[in-house]
Amino acid sequence: MKCIHILTPVKDSIELTLQTAEAIMASEFRTPFIYTIYNDFSTEENTAKLREASERMGFELVNLADMTEHPSPNYLLVLQTAQQRALAAEAGLIIVESDVIVKKNTLQDLFDGAMERTDCGIAAAVTVDENGDINYPYLFAKGCENQIFPEKKHCSFCCSLLTLDFLKTFDFHQLDPEKNWHDVAISHQSQKEGFKNYLFTTLPVWHRPHSSRPWKQLKYKNPLKYYWLKYTKGLDKI
């Protein structure tokens, strides 16, 4: 992997996204990187805020409205576009969601950790709350702090690197277009291709679960309503 491509998909969660972007742009890199925010049909006002922030902070802004008429979420298109760009640049691809704050060393260390493991398909940073305790979606990793280990469960893409070797083996155009999110499918595919997915509990990132999609908070506050919306409106297909 010659460089790092970093992406954040977003729709309208602008204040959180700009906090994510500030942390990424303030990171300490020894490897060349490009950071791209994919704007998935945010309002005109929020799109203008992203455009101004792009010019001020130096990240690349891609407005999906210029690429498709398909309504949000367009996570699959983001993944497919980012994969093609990463392959062309021989880059590792890091996904950082808009409700995550990285530390200065997180992304470079994640890249280095993946480079040190020739069988690595995905390298994932563990998520923690504001107190530093492991939280969703890695609650199963509690008790395994300060470790690096292959994880047979799926990796979330809260903050994960997909290695170039893995990207070369599986075309994201093969993913199910009926699904909204593809973390599980891609994690499993990595293992099918003979790779290991490593969880780095040595690299905690602050995660505010579902802050970019507030309706998903219903999963914890009102699970009956959450599942009613999920199945009657076809939301959150994993």
Disulfide bonds with the S-S distance in Angstrom:
none
